[in-house]
Amino acid sequence: MSRAEPNAARAGAEDGGRRIASNGTGAGTGAGRAAGPGARTGAGAGPLAASGIGIPTAAESAAAPGTGGPSTARTGTGAVRAPRWWWSLGLFRSELGIVFRRWRTLALLAVLAGVPLLVGIAVRIETGDGGSVGRGEGDGPAFIQQVSGNGLFLTFAALAATLPFFLPMAIGVVAGDAVAGEAGGGTLRYLLVAPAGRTRLLLAKFTAVLAFCLAGALTVALSGLVVGAVLFPVGDVTTLSGTTVPLADGILRALLIAVLVAASLVGLAALGLFVSTLTDSGVGAMAGTVGLLITVQIVDGIPQLHAVQPYLFPHYWLSFADVLRDPVQWTGIARNLGLQALYAAVFGSAAWARLTSRDITA
């Protein structure tokens, strides 16, 4: 190794430490300790040491505590101590800030908020002369027929309209860019130089994607609630079973439906995160995730493939409508949540195996 290489590696580690520290994780000194041995020796820190990067894999970090691996850190006296608990919270806050401070994320949320507005205006124009929406039952998104009589149904109609396409597209963009975007931008190796660990970093990114799922569903629900209250009368809710529940009960059911819609996207989020670990191109990962989403939805709509459809993650997405029955029917909802948990376990494990074993070159 030339004399300039240790200085370059140390400068990179310090840049990574400053990047994490600026996000409130307090990783500046930790990054310096983690990068120190690898930068000084240029060997024994994994296959990337020869290139001067000095980023150990998870197994190498565990085998070499002095490198500041994910589970331990070395103090100035040589004693090995566990990372402080706020390390994880700081990393989660950092990832949440990265996701929700991006203009792209804000634009996606703005588009999602605009869907209920467009649907509400269209229904208002069509029913302004006392007519009905569409040509009959089943024409348009679910619950669209009830919107003109009760504005709260605009929340349900907007969620039903955005769930097949707009919400999954937004989740695919955020999840696909989670790891691949960092790799493509050259910041992933600096994140791994800090003593956060690849597993904890992956969990933080998955948590940030799940937070966006909830934010997206709540954005649609709240926009539908506000627009519906402004454009249409609001009152007690007639359930799909024919009974009537108070308005407060209807609003609580609307919030529960928003949470269930967010939970319905967990499988897609795990799939997108796995795709994101396969490439260093953020655009490629986003396109791959969205392409898989469209393919699965096409398969789910072909009657001849009914044998495999119960195992596809979008198959039970519209089961949230059972919340509007009296009493609530939980069978379809439980199947949907179980299927999402299965996808999260399978593709989350695949993403972990891929990220903890790959060589980070960017």
C-alpha positions as CSV (number, residue, x, y, z in Angstrom):
1,M,0.0,0.0,0.0
2,S,1.4,3.4,-0.9
3,R,1.7,6.2,1.7
4,A,-1.3,8.0,0.2
5,E,-3.7,5.1,0.6
6,P,-3.9,5.1,4.4
7,N,-4.7,8.8,4.4
8,A,-7.4,8.3,1.7
9,A,-9.0,5.4,3.7
10,R,-8.9,7.4,6.9
11,A,-10.4,10.5,5.2
12,G,-13.2,8.3,3.8
13,A,-13.9,6.9,7.3
14,E,-14.0,10.4,8.8
15,D,-16.4,11.5,6.0
16,G,-18.6,8.6,6.8
17,G,-18.5,9.4,10.5
18,R,-19.4,13.0,9.9
19,R,-22.3,11.9,7.6
20,I,-23.8,9.7,10.4
21,A,-23.0,12.2,13.1
22,S,-24.8,15.0,11.2
23,N,-27.9,12.8,11.2
24,G,-27.9,12.6,15.0
25,T,-26.3,9.1,15.4
26,G,-23.2,10.3,17.1
27,A,-21.1,8.0,15.0
28,G,-18.1,10.2,14.4
29,T,-15.7,8.7,16.9
30,G,-17.0,5.2,16.4
31,A,-16.3,5.4,12.7
32,G,-12.8,6.5,13.4
33,R,-12.2,3.6,15.7
34,A,-13.8,1.2,13.2
35,A,-11.7,2.3,10.3
36,G,-8.5,2.7,12.2
37,P,-7.1,-0.8,12.2
38,G,-8.1,-1.5,8.6
39,A,-6.7,1.9,7.4
40,R,-3.4,1.5,9.2
41,T,-2.6,-2.1,8.2
42,G,-4.5,-2.3,4.9
43,A,-4.7,-6.1,5.4
44,G,-6.8,-8.5,7.5
45,A,-10.0,-6.5,7.1
46,G,-11.6,-8.6,4.4
47,P,-11.3,-8.9,0.7
48,L,-11.7,-5.2,0.1
49,A,-8.6,-4.4,2.1
50,A,-6.5,-4.9,-0.9
51,S,-8.3,-2.2,-2.7
52,G,-7.8,0.2,0.2
53,I,-11.5,0.3,1.1
54,G,-11.1,-1.8,4.3
55,I,-14.8,-2.6,4.8
56,P,-15.2,-6.0,6.6
57,T,-18.1,-8.3,5.9
58,A,-20.4,-9.1,8.9
59,A,-18.6,-12.4,9.6
60,E,-15.2,-10.7,9.5
61,S,-16.4,-8.0,11.8
62,A,-17.7,-10.6,14.3
63,A,-14.4,-12.5,14.1
64,A,-12.3,-9.3,14.6
65,P,-13.7,-7.2,17.5
66,G,-11.0,-4.7,17.1
67,T,-12.5,-3.6,13.8
68,G,-15.5,-2.2,15.5
69,G,-18.0,-4.8,14.2
70,P,-21.8,-4.5,14.6
71,S,-22.1,-6.0,18.0
72,T,-19.0,-4.6,19.9
73,A,-16.7,-1.6,20.0
74,R,-13.2,-1.2,21.5
75,T,-12.7,1.4,24.1
76,G,-9.5,3.4,24.6
77,T,-8.3,1.0,27.3
78,G,-8.7,-2.0,25.0
79,A,-11.9,-3.3,26.7
80,V,-14.7,-4.4,24.4
81,R,-18.1,-3.0,25.2
82,A,-21.6,-3.3,23.7
83,P,-22.9,-0.4,21.6
84,R,-25.1,2.0,23.4
85,W,-28.8,1.5,23.0
86,W,-29.3,4.9,21.4
87,W,-27.1,3.9,18.6
88,S,-29.9,1.9,17.1
89,L,-32.5,4.7,17.7
90,G,-30.1,7.2,16.1
91,L,-29.7,5.0,13.1
92,F,-33.4,4.6,12.7
93,R,-34.0,8.3,13.0
94,S,-31.2,8.9,10.5
95,E,-32.9,6.6,7.9
96,L,-36.3,8.1,8.5
97,G,-34.9,11.6,8.0
98,I,-33.1,10.5,4.8
99,V,-36.4,9.0,3.4
100,F,-38.8,11.8,4.4
101,R,-36.5,14.7,3.6
102,R,-36.1,13.8,-0.1
103,W,-38.1,15.8,-2.6
104,R,-39.0,12.6,-4.4
105,T,-40.7,11.2,-1.3
106,L,-42.6,14.5,-0.7
107,A,-43.7,14.4,-4.4
108,L,-45.0,10.9,-4.0
109,L,-47.0,11.8,-0.9
110,A,-48.4,14.9,-2.7
111,V,-49.5,12.7,-5.6
112,L,-51.2,10.3,-3.2
113,A,-52.9,13.1,-1.4
114,G,-54.2,14.4,-4.8
115,V,-56.0,11.2,-5.7
116,P,-58.9,11.7,-3.2
117,L,-59.2,15.3,-4.3
118,L,-59.5,14.3,-8.0
119,V,-62.0,11.5,-7.1
120,G,-64.0,13.8,-4.9
121,I,-64.2,16.6,-7.6
122,A,-65.2,14.1,-10.2
123,V,-68.0,12.6,-8.1
124,R,-69.2,16.1,-7.1
125,I,-69.4,17.2,-10.7
126,E,-71.2,14.0,-11.8
127,T,-73.7,14.1,-8.9
128,G,-74.2,17.9,-8.9
129,D,-77.5,17.6,-10.8
130,G,-78.9,14.9,-8.5
131,G,-77.7,12.0,-10.6
132,S,-75.7,8.9,-9.5
133,V,-72.1,8.0,-10.1
134,G,-71.4,5.7,-13.1
135,R,-73.8,3.5,-14.9
136,G,-74.6,1.2,-12.0
137,E,-73.2,-1.0,-9.2
138,G,-69.6,-2.1,-9.8
139,D,-68.8,0.8,-12.2
140,G,-65.7,2.6,-10.7
141,P,-63.7,1.9,-7.5
142,A,-65.3,0.2,-4.6
143,F,-67.5,2.5,-2.4
144,I,-67.7,5.1,-5.1
145,Q,-71.5,4.9,-5.2
146,Q,-71.8,5.9,-1.5
147,V,-69.5,8.9,-1.7
148,S,-72.2,11.4,-2.6
149,G,-74.4,10.4,0.3
150,N,-71.6,10.3,2.9
151,G,-68.3,12.0,2.4
152,L,-66.6,9.5,4.8
153,F,-66.9,6.9,2.0
154,L,-64.4,9.0,0.0
155,T,-61.7,7.7,2.3
156,F,-62.6,4.1,1.6
157,A,-63.0,4.8,-2.2
158,A,-59.6,6.6,-2.3
159,L,-57.8,3.7,-0.5
160,A,-59.5,1.2,-2.8
161,A,-58.5,3.3,-5.9
162,T,-54.8,3.8,-4.9
163,L,-54.1,0.3,-3.4
164,P,-53.8,-1.6,-6.7
165,F,-51.4,0.9,-8.4
166,F,-50.4,4.2,-6.9
167,L,-49.5,3.1,-3.4
168,P,-47.5,0.0,-4.5
169,M,-45.7,2.1,-7.1
170,A,-44.6,4.6,-4.4
171,I,-43.5,1.7,-2.1
172,G,-41.6,0.1,-5.0
173,V,-39.7,3.4,-5.6
174,V,-38.7,3.9,-2.0
175,A,-37.9,0.2,-1.2
176,G,-36.0,-0.3,-4.5
177,D,-33.8,2.7,-3.8
178,A,-33.1,2.0,-0.1
179,V,-29.8,0.1,-0.5
180,A,-29.1,0.4,-4.3
181,G,-29.4,4.2,-4.1
182,E,-26.8,4.4,-1.4
183,A,-24.5,2.0,-3.4
184,G,-25.0,4.0,-6.6
185,G,-24.3,7.2,-4.8
186,G,-21.1,5.9,-3.2
187,T,-22.3,6.4,0.4
188,L,-23.0,2.7,1.3
189,R,-19.4,1.9,2.2
190,Y,-19.2,4.9,4.4
191,L,-22.3,3.8,6.3
192,L,-20.7,0.4,6.8
193,V,-17.5,1.9,8.0
194,A,-19.3,3.2,11.1
195,P,-19.9,0.5,13.8
196,A,-23.6,0.1,12.9
197,G,-23.3,-3.3,11.3
198,R,-25.0,-4.5,8.1
199,T,-27.9,-6.2,9.9
200,R,-28.8,-3.1,11.9
201,L,-28.5,-1.0,8.8
202,L,-30.8,-3.3,6.9
203,L,-33.3,-3.3,9.7
204,A,-33.2,0.5,9.8
205,K,-33.8,0.8,6.1
206,F,-36.7,-1.7,6.3
207,T,-38.2,0.2,9.2
208,A,-38.0,3.4,7.1
209,V,-39.7,1.8,4.2
210,L,-42.5,0.5,6.5
211,A,-42.9,4.0,8.0
212,F,-43.4,5.3,4.4
213,C,-46.0,2.6,3.8
214,L,-47.9,3.9,6.9
215,A,-47.4,7.5,5.9
216,G,-48.6,6.9,2.4
217,A,-51.8,5.1,3.5
218,L,-52.5,7.7,6.2
219,T,-52.0,10.5,3.6
220,V,-54.6,9.0,1.3
221,A,-57.0,8.4,4.2
222,L,-56.7,11.9,5.8
223,S,-56.9,13.6,2.4
224,G,-60.1,11.6,1.6
225,L,-61.5,12.4,5.0
226,V,-60.9,16.2,4.6
227,V,-62.0,16.4,0.9
228,G,-65.1,14.2,1.7
229,A,-66.1,16.5,4.6
230,V,-65.7,19.6,2.4
231,L,-67.5,18.4,-0.7
232,F,-70.2,16.1,0.7
233,P,-72.4,15.6,3.8
234,V,-70.9,13.5,6.5
235,G,-72.9,11.4,9.0
236,D,-73.5,8.0,10.4
237,V,-72.1,5.2,8.3
238,T,-74.2,2.4,6.8
239,T,-72.1,-0.8,6.9
240,L,-72.0,-3.4,4.2
241,S,-74.2,-5.6,6.4
242,G,-76.9,-3.0,6.3
243,T,-76.5,-1.7,9.9
244,T,-75.7,1.9,10.9
245,V,-72.8,2.9,13.1
246,P,-72.1,6.3,14.6
247,L,-69.7,8.7,12.7
248,A,-67.0,8.4,15.4
249,D,-67.1,4.6,14.9
250,G,-66.9,5.1,11.1
251,I,-63.8,7.3,11.5
252,L,-62.1,4.8,13.7
253,R,-62.8,2.1,11.1
254,A,-61.3,4.4,8.5
255,L,-58.1,4.7,10.4
256,L,-58.0,1.0,11.0
257,I,-58.4,0.4,7.3
258,A,-55.5,2.8,6.6
259,V,-53.3,0.8,9.0
260,L,-54.4,-2.5,7.3
261,V,-53.6,-1.1,3.9
262,A,-50.2,-0.1,5.1
263,A,-49.7,-3.7,6.5
264,S,-50.8,-5.1,3.2
265,L,-47.7,-3.5,1.6
266,V,-45.2,-5.2,3.9
267,G,-44.6,-8.1,1.6
268,L,-43.9,-5.7,-1.3
269,A,-41.6,-3.6,0.9
270,A,-39.5,-6.7,1.7
271,L,-39.4,-7.8,-1.9
272,G,-38.3,-4.3,-3.0
273,L,-35.6,-4.3,-0.3
274,F,-34.3,-7.6,-1.5
275,V,-34.1,-6.4,-5.1
276,S,-32.3,-3.3,-3.9
277,T,-29.5,-5.5,-2.4
278,L,-28.9,-7.2,-5.8
279,T,-27.7,-4.1,-7.7
280,D,-25.8,-0.9,-7.3
281,S,-28.3,0.9,-9.6
282,G,-31.2,2.6,-7.8
283,V,-33.1,3.1,-11.0
284,G,-32.7,-0.5,-11.9
285,A,-33.9,-1.7,-8.5
286,M,-36.9,0.6,-8.6
287,A,-37.8,-0.6,-12.1
288,G,-37.3,-4.3,-11.1
289,T,-39.6,-3.9,-8.1
290,V,-42.3,-2.2,-10.1
291,G,-41.9,-4.7,-12.9
292,L,-42.4,-7.6,-10.4
293,L,-45.4,-5.9,-8.9
294,I,-47.1,-5.5,-12.3
295,T,-46.3,-9.1,-13.3
296,V,-47.7,-10.5,-10.0
297,Q,-50.9,-8.4,-10.4
298,I,-51.3,-9.7,-14.0
299,V,-50.9,-13.3,-12.8
300,D,-53.4,-12.6,-10.0
301,G,-56.0,-11.5,-12.5
302,I,-55.8,-14.6,-14.9
303,P,-58.5,-17.1,-14.0
304,Q,-56.6,-20.0,-15.3
305,L,-53.9,-19.4,-12.7
306,H,-56.3,-19.5,-9.7
307,A,-54.2,-22.3,-8.1
308,V,-51.3,-20.0,-7.4
309,Q,-53.2,-16.8,-6.7
310,P,-53.8,-17.4,-3.0
311,Y,-50.0,-17.3,-2.5
312,L,-49.5,-14.0,-4.3
313,F,-49.0,-11.0,-2.0
314,P,-51.7,-8.7,-3.7
315,H,-54.4,-11.4,-3.6
316,Y,-56.0,-10.4,-0.3
317,W,-55.3,-6.6,-0.5
318,L,-59.0,-5.6,-0.7
319,S,-59.9,-7.7,2.4
320,F,-59.9,-4.4,4.3
321,A,-63.5,-4.0,3.1
322,D,-64.5,-6.6,5.8
323,V,-63.9,-3.9,8.4
324,L,-67.1,-2.2,7.1
325,R,-69.2,-5.3,8.0
326,D,-71.0,-5.6,11.3
327,P,-69.6,-7.5,13.0
328,V,-66.1,-7.2,11.4
329,Q,-65.1,-10.3,9.5
330,W,-61.4,-11.1,10.3
331,T,-60.9,-14.2,8.2
332,G,-59.7,-12.5,5.0
333,I,-57.8,-9.9,7.0
334,A,-55.9,-12.6,8.9
335,R,-55.0,-14.4,5.7
336,N,-53.7,-11.2,4.2
337,L,-51.6,-10.3,7.3
338,G,-50.2,-13.9,7.4
339,L,-49.3,-13.8,3.8
340,Q,-47.5,-10.4,4.2
341,A,-45.6,-11.8,7.2
342,L,-44.5,-14.8,5.2
343,Y,-43.2,-12.6,2.3
344,A,-41.5,-10.3,4.8
345,A,-39.7,-13.3,6.4
346,V,-38.6,-14.9,3.1
347,F,-37.5,-11.8,1.3
348,G,-36.2,-10.1,4.4
349,S,-34.0,-13.1,5.1
350,A,-32.8,-13.1,1.5
351,A,-32.0,-9.4,1.6
352,W,-30.0,-10.0,4.9
353,A,-28.1,-12.9,3.4
354,R,-27.3,-10.9,0.3
355,L,-26.2,-7.7,2.1
356,T,-24.1,-9.4,4.8
357,S,-22.2,-11.6,2.2
358,R,-21.6,-9.2,-0.7
359,D,-18.5,-7.1,-1.3
360,I,-19.3,-3.4,-1.0
361,T,-17.4,-1.5,-3.7
362,A,-19.4,1.7,-3.7
